Structures are given as structure tokens and as C-alpha cells.
Amino acid sequence: MPRLWLIYGIVLPCGLLLLGHFRVPWQLPRSLLALVGVFLLWLAVSVLVTGAGWPGWWGQADRADGVLMHAVYVLLALCGWRLGTADPEWRPKFSAALLIGGGLLALTNIAQQLHLAGIANEYALSGVAANPFGGTLGNRGYMGGALALLLPGSLWAMSYVPARYQRAGQLAVMLVAWGWLGAFTRGAWLAGALGLVWLAYFERPSRQVWLPVLAGLLAFALVTPLYDNARQLSLDGSGGQELTDNSGRTVLWNSAVYGIKQKPVFGWGTPALHRVMSVRPPLDLLRENGTLNVADYRAVRQNALSAPIFLVTYPGGKKERVMINNVDKVHNEYLDYALTYGLPAALLFVTLLGWGVWSGRTAASGLSAGLISYALFLCTWPEIIRFAPIAWFMLGLSLAAGAWQNRSGTA
């Protein structure tokens, strides 16, 4: 996967160089060091206890988000901390990166909305359904989540853009807002909206700053009906997918709760979801999957390595081959941590993310708002290597900004 070459071949070496770049001595609090250290240690011990083997260290083959990737995430958080405590000019520098990166990321999404581009990477990445308006991130849910993470930060970044670049910055914010809405993902919409509310409360930007967001909303509103891009959502399902429908996540969430009750301390090990599904009562799986009125069934495949498949017989003799939701992540990252590595791992992750959100709420409100968007997004989507590295880097920056504010006593 190209993104793995990017992370391990470019991002990781650059992160290591950044850690040693500054001459300012390290001032990492013992509490933070202990938190990330125990977090990584618990993941590693879980892999050993559960006997997950190489998949535990590397992760599922199509996701590669195991212990090794989490070590990279923690490294990036430390890089954010290092930059935020050693470089007094990090805010304008990172603001430029947010605006340029966010604007460019949104372009492939917008190009698809305008029917100027096809589906990037279609059939090229195992395990990823590349949907329209997902652009370079494949599934539109991932694109929506990435832009929900970047939108509040991009708006906050406008405060650090020189006057001669204000128009370019406003254009970038408009593109991010347009792409965020155009991804047509309900979880990402809620996440981005929460981030904007959080930013409005703690930063209180002027009304003029919101104009690019409104411009993005207007562009989305004009383009969607013109190009027939609207996702069919309704209150009762009569006009398409019901607005409150969870897109087949019931069986995933119930399986996670079932598994956590069975092994709450160290979890099930990778692939946790399929391991749990392999021992659950088949009729429960079928019912939660939406397969009702079953007269008889036979397991075609039910093992710990892949999604279960059943040959179902209905009243009247009709037969159907049913696969139980062929995904390998819970689509709720908190449940997924608890299921895979145990409840302590989930609590450690929540503590770390919550600390970052709260620490930067006034010291770096845009980053704090982006992180709370990310936190809400993870309630219905998995943490993924497409943009999780950005979130963890922002986490380190937010923690550093809060610590610096506390030391200096500034508001």
C-alpha cells in the first residue's frame, strides 16, 4: 500500500529527525510519558497474552494498524509536543500546513462532485470500497472524517495568515468546508459541526472569519442538485436510506459488547471482531445482520480469520448465501480498542485524547476543536492510517500548547 511506504519510509524518518532537530532540552512531563508508555506497553502485552502473533503487531493485512503503527502514532504525538515546546513560531507554520494541506486534500473530493474525476484508487487497495467523493482517501467516510478534523483548525489558522495571503487562506477554508459537506457522511457531518461549535465557544472568532465556511456551504448547496450528487436519506427510509440507520453496524457493535464481556482485560487479539463472531450464536448474527424469518441455516464458513458465511433456508424452501458484514473493524474505535486489546487500552486512549482536547481548548482552540471532531468521528468509524497520523501530531501540539500556557500563566 502506497500510504505504508509514505508512513514508514518518509513520515517515520522525518519524525525521528524532528525529535532531535531542536537544541532546546526536552521537558516532557512524567505523567504524559507514563500515559503513552503504559498505552503502548498494554497493547504489546495484549498481543502476547492473546497469542495474536504477527497480525497483532502489524494489524489486519488491509489496515496495518497494529502495535507497530501505534508506536508511530505515539512518536508523531511526541513530535507535535517537541515542535510545540521548542519552536515559538510553530503556530503560523502549522497554520500554513493546515490550509495548504486541507485545501489540496479537498480538491479530489470536489473534482468528483463536479464530475471532473473518476474514483481514485478504485480496485487498487484491498479492503477499501472507493466511493464517490472520497477522492484520494477512498471511502467518502474517511474523506469526510479527515476534513472534519481539519476544518476547525483551518478556520483557526486564519488568525496566523499574513494579510497578503488572506484570500488564499479563505479559499482553502471554503474548499475544506465544501469537501466536508460533499462527502455526504452523517458521522463526519456531526463531527465537523461539533468542532465548529467548540471553536466558536472557546475562540469566539469574528463573523467575517465564518464567511469562507458559508461560501463552502453555498457551493455544496449549488453543486449537489445540479450534478445529482445527493445521497438519498430520509426520515422513514421511503426516499432512500433512513437518516438514523447505522449502515449495518448493529452486528458489529453487539459483537464487540459480547466480546468485551467475555475478555475485558486483554481483549481477543487481532482479528478481534472475527474471533468473536466465530463463537457467537449464528441466529443472533443473522438477526442483527437483518436476515429474518430463518427456517434453517448451515455454516459455510465460520472461523476466527474472516467474516462468517451461512447458507440460509427461508420458509417455503428458498435458500440464500449470507455473509455477516464483511468488515474487520468495529466502526467504533473505543469499542474496538476494548475488544482487541482490553478495556484498559480503551480507557488509556480516551484519557490521552481527552487530555489533548481539554489542554488546548484555549491555548490552541482550533487544534482542540479538530480533536473533538475526531473523537466524535471515532464513535461510528475506525481510526485509520489515512489521517490518524495527522490527528496524533495535532494531539501532541495541543498538549504542548496547554502545557506552555500553564507554565507562562497566560490566558
C-alpha positions in Angstrom: 0.0 0.0 0.0 1.4 3.4 -1.0 0.5 5.0 2.3 2.5 2.5 4.2 5.6 3.4 2.2 4.8 7.0 2.9 4.5 6.5 6.7 7.3 4.1 7.3 9.6 5.5 4.5 9.1 9.2 4.9 6.9 10.2 7.9 8.8 8.0 10.4 12.3 9.1 9.4 11.2 12.8 9.4 9.6 12.3 12.8 12.9 10.9 14.2 14.8 13.9 12.7 12.3 16.4 14.2 12.8 14.9 17.7 16.5 15.7 17.5 16.3 18.9 15.5 15.9 21.4 18.3 18.6 22.3 20.8 16.0 23.2 23.4 16.1 20.5 26.1 13.2 18.0 26.4 10.6 18.9 29.0 8.2 16.1 28.7 6.0 15.7 31.8 6.4 12.3 33.5 2.6 11.9 33.6 2.4 12.2 29.8 5.4 9.9 29.3 3.9 7.4 31.6 0.5 7.5 29.9 1.8 6.9 26.3 4.3 4.3 27.7 1.7 2.3 29.5 -0.6 2.6 26.5 2.0 1.0 24.2 3.0 -1.5 26.8 -0.6 -2.6 27.3 -1.0 -3.1 23.5 2.2 -5.2 23.4 1.2 -7.3 26.4 -2.2 -7.9 24.9 -0.7 -9.3 21.7 1.5 -11.7 23.8 -1.3 -12.8 26.1 -3.9 -13.3 23.3 -1.4 -15.1 21.0 -2.4 -12.8 18.1 1.1 -13.2 16.6 2.3 -11.1 13.7 -1.3 -9.8 12.9 -1.2 -8.2 16.4 2.0 -6.4 15.7 1.2 -5.4 12.1 -2.6 -5.3 12.2 -5.1 -6.7 9.7 -3.4 -7.1 6.3 -5.7 -4.5 4.7 -5.3 -2.0 7.6 -1.8 -2.4 9.1 -2.9 -0.6 12.2 -1.4 -2.9 14.9 1.1 -2.2 17.7 3.8 -1.0 15.3 1.6 1.6 13.7 0.5 2.8 17.2 4.2 3.2 18.0 4.4 5.5 15.0 1.3 7.4 16.2 2.9 7.9 19.7 6.1 9.1 18.0 4.1 11.7 16.0 2.4 12.9 19.1 5.8 13.4 20.7 6.9 15.2 17.5 3.9 17.5 18.0 4.9 18.1 21.6 8.5 18.7 20.6 7.6 21.3 18.0 5.0 23.0 20.2 7.5 23.4 23.1 10.7 24.1 21.2 9.6 26.4 18.3 7.9 29.6 19.3 6.8 30.1 15.7 5.0 26.8 15.3 1.5 28.3 15.1 2.0 30.3 11.8 4.0 27.4 10.3 1.4 24.7 11.2 -1.4 27.0 10.2 0.1 27.3 6.7 0.4 23.5 6.6 -3.3 23.1 7.6 -4.6 25.4 5.0 -2.4 24.2 2.1 -2.8 20.5 3.0 -6.6 20.7 3.7 -7.3 22.7 0.5 -5.3 20.2 -1.6 -7.0 17.2 0.1 -10.4 18.6 -0.6 -9.7 19.1 -4.3 -10.0 15.4 -5.4 -13.3 15.2 -3.5 -14.6 18.4 -5.2 -13.4 17.2 -8.6 -15.5 14.1 -8.2 -18.5 16.2 -7.2 -18.1 18.2 -10.3 -17.7 15.0 -12.4 -14.2 16.1 -13.4 -12.5 13.0 -12.0 -13.3 9.3 -11.5 -13.0 7.3 -8.3 -9.3 7.5 -7.3 -7.7 4.1 -6.5 -10.8 2.1 -7.4 -10.0 -1.6 -7.0 -6.4 -0.7 -6.3 -6.5 -1.1 -2.5 -7.5 -4.3 -0.8 -10.4 -3.9 1.7 -11.3 -0.4 0.7 -14.6 0.5 -1.1 -13.7 3.6 -3.0 -16.9 5.5 -3.1 -17.6 8.7 -5.0 -16.5 11.9 -3.2 -13.9 10.0 -1.2 -11.1 11.2 -3.5 -7.6 10.2 -2.6 -8.8 8.7 0.7 -11.0 6.1 -0.9 -14.2 5.8 1.1 -16.1 9.0 1.4 -16.5 8.4 5.1 -12.7 8.7 5.5 -12.6 11.8 3.4 -15.4 13.4 5.4 -13.6 12.4 8.7 -10.3 13.9 7.6 -11.9 17.2 6.5 -14.0 17.3 9.8 -10.7 17.0 11.6 -9.0 19.8 9.5 -12.0 22.2 9.2 -11.9 23.8 12.7 -8.1 24.0 12.6 -8.2 25.7 9.2 -10.6 28.3 10.4 -8.4 28.9 13.5 -5.4 29.1 11.2 -6.7 32.2 9.5 -5.6 34.2 12.6 -2.0 33.4 11.7 -2.1 34.1 7.9 -0.3 37.2 6.8 -2.6 39.9 5.3 -1.3 39.3 1.7 -2.3 35.6 1.9 -5.8 36.1 3.5 -7.6 35.5 0.2 -5.7 32.3 -0.4 -6.4 31.2 3.2 -10.1 31.9 2.8 -10.2 29.9 -0.4 -8.6 26.9 1.4 -11.2 27.1 4.2 -14.0 27.2 1.6 -12.7 24.1 -0.1 -12.3 22.2 3.1 -15.9 23.1 4.1 -17.2 22.2 0.7 -15.4 18.9 0.7 -16.5 18.1 4.2 -20.2 18.6 3.3 -19.9 17.0 -0.1 -18.5 13.7 1.4 -22.2 13.1 2.4 -21.3 11.2 5.6 -23.5 11.7 8.6 -20.8 10.8 11.2 -18.4 13.3 9.6 -21.1 16.0 9.4 -21.8 15.7 13.1 -18.1 15.6 14.0 -17.3 18.7 12.0 -20.3 20.6 13.3 -19.2 19.8 16.9 -15.7 21.0 16.2 -17.1 24.3 14.8 -19.3 24.8 17.9 -16.3 24.0 20.1 -14.2 26.6 18.2 -17.0 29.2 18.3 -17.3 28.8 22.1 -13.6 28.9 23.0 -12.1 31.1 20.3 -15.1 33.3 19.5 -13.9 34.3 16.0 -15.3 37.3 14.3 -18.3 37.0 12.0 -16.1 37.7 9.0 -14.0 34.6 9.7 -17.0 32.4 9.1 -17.6 33.7 5.6 -15.4 31.0 3.9 -17.4 28.3 5.7 -20.6 29.8 4.5 -19.2 30.0 1.0 -18.3 26.3 1.2 -21.9 25.6 2.3 -23.3 27.6 -0.6 -21.0 25.8 -3.1 -22.2 22.4 -1.8 -25.8 23.5 -1.9 -25.5 24.6 -5.6 -23.4 21.7 -6.9 -25.3 18.9 -5.2 -28.7 19.2 -7.1 -27.0 20.5 -10.2 -24.9 17.3 -10.6 -27.4 15.0 -8.9 -24.9 14.2 -6.1 -27.3 13.9 -3.2 -27.2 10.8 -1.1 -30.7 9.5 -0.7 -31.5 10.0 3.0 -34.9 10.3 4.6 -36.6 10.1 8.0 -38.5 6.9 7.3 -36.5 5.2 4.6 -39.1 5.8 1.9 -36.8 8.1 -0.1 -33.6 6.1 0.4 -31.6 5.2 3.4 -33.2 6.1 6.7 -31.4 9.1 8.3 -30.9 7.2 11.6 -30.0 3.9 10.0 -26.5 2.8 11.2 -25.5 1.1 7.9 -25.2 -2.4 9.3 -23.2 -1.5 12.4 -25.6 -3.3 14.8 -24.0 -6.6 14.4 -20.5 -5.1 14.8 -21.4 -3.2 18.0 -23.3 -6.1 19.5 -20.4 -8.4 18.7 -18.0 -6.0 20.4 -20.1 -5.8 23.5 -20.4 -9.5 23.6 -16.6 -10.0 23.3 -15.7 -7.3 25.8 -17.9 -9.0 28.4 -16.1 -12.3 27.8 -12.5 -10.9 27.8 -12.4 -7.4 29.3 -8.7 -7.3 30.4 -6.5 -8.1 27.4 -9.1 -8.5 24.7 -9.3 -11.0 21.9 -6.3 -10.1 19.8 -6.3 -9.3 16.1 -8.6 -10.1 14.2 -10.8 -9.5 17.3 -14.1 -8.9 15.6 -14.0 -12.1 13.5 -12.7 -14.1 16.5 -15.8 -13.0 18.4 -18.2 -13.6 15.6 -16.9 -17.2 15.2 -18.2 -18.1 18.7 -21.4 -16.1 18.7 -24.8 -17.9 18.2 -25.4 -17.8 14.4 -29.1 -16.9 14.8 -28.1 -13.8 16.7 -25.7 -12.8 14.0 -28.2 -13.4 11.3 -30.9 -11.4 13.1 -28.6 -8.4 13.7 -27.5 -8.6 10.1 -31.1 -8.1 9.0 -31.7 -11.7 8.0 -35.1 -12.6 9.5 -37.6 -15.4 9.3 -35.0 -18.1 9.0 -36.3 -21.6 8.9 -32.9 -23.3 8.9 -29.2 -22.5 8.3 -25.9 -24.1 7.8 -22.5 -22.6 8.4 -20.5 -22.4 5.2 -17.6 -20.6 6.8 -17.3 -19.7 10.5 -13.7 -19.2 11.7 -11.6 -16.7 13.6 -10.0 -15.3 10.5 -12.8 -14.0 8.3 -16.5 -13.0 8.4 -19.0 -15.8 8.9 -21.0 -17.1 5.9 -24.2 -19.1 6.3 -26.5 -20.9 3.8 -29.9 -19.8 5.0 -33.2 -21.5 4.2 -36.4 -19.5 4.5 -40.0 -20.8 5.0 -41.1 -22.1 1.6 -37.7 -23.5 0.8 -35.9 -20.5 -0.7 -32.1 -20.6 0.1 -29.7 -17.7 0.3 -26.0 -17.4 1.0 -25.5 -14.7 3.7 -22.2 -13.1 4.7 -22.2 -11.3 8.1 -20.9 -7.8 7.4 -17.6 -8.4 5.8 -15.6 -5.8 7.7 -12.8 -6.4 10.2 -13.2 -3.3 12.4 -16.0 -2.5 14.9 -16.6 1.0 13.4 -16.4 2.4 16.9 -12.8 2.9 17.8 -13.4 2.9 21.6 -15.2 -0.5 21.4 -12.5 -1.7 19.0 -9.7 -0.9 21.4 -11.5 -2.6 24.2 -12.3 -5.7 22.1 -8.9 -6.1 20.6 -6.6 -5.0 23.5 -8.9 -4.9 26.5 -10.8 -2.2 28.4 -7.6 -0.7 30.0 -6.3 0.1 26.5 -9.6 1.8 25.6 -9.5 3.9 28.8 -5.9 4.9 28.2 -6.7 6.0 24.7 -9.8 8.0 25.9 -7.7 9.6 28.6 -5.0 10.7 26.1 -7.4 12.0 23.5 -9.5 13.8 26.2 -6.4 15.3 27.7 -5.4 16.7 24.3 -8.9 18.2 23.7 -9.1 19.8 27.1 -5.4 21.0 27.3 -5.7 23.0 24.1 -9.2 24.4 24.4 -7.9 28.0 25.0 -4.2 27.7 24.1 -4.9 26.2 20.7 -8.6 26.1 20.2 -8.5 25.1 16.6 -6.5 22.0 17.3 -8.7 21.2 20.3 -11.8 21.6 18.2 -10.3 19.3 15.5 -9.5 16.7 18.1 -13.0 16.7 19.5 -14.3 16.3 15.9 -12.0 13.3 15.6 -13.2 12.0 18.9 -16.9 12.1 17.8 -16.0 10.7 14.3 -14.4 7.6 16.0 -17.8 6.7 17.5 -19.0 5.4 14.2 -15.8 5.0 12.1 -12.4 3.3 12.8 -9.2 5.1 13.4 -7.3 4.7 10.1 -3.8 5.3 8.8 -5.1 7.6 6.1 -5.3 10.6 8.5 -4.8 9.2 12.0 -1.1 10.3 11.9 -2.3 13.9 11.4 -4.6 13.6 14.4 -1.9 12.3 16.7 0.5 15.0 15.6 -2.2 17.6 16.4 -2.7 15.8 19.7 0.9 16.4 20.7 0.7 20.1 19.6 -2.4 20.6 21.6 -0.9 19.1 24.7 2.2 21.2 24.3 0.2 24.4 23.8 -1.8 23.8 27.0 1.4 23.0 29.0 3.1 26.1 27.7 0.1 28.2 28.6 0.1 26.8 32.1 3.8 27.5 32.6 3.6 31.1 31.3 0.3 31.8 33.1 -1.2 33.4 30.0 -4.9 33.1 29.2 
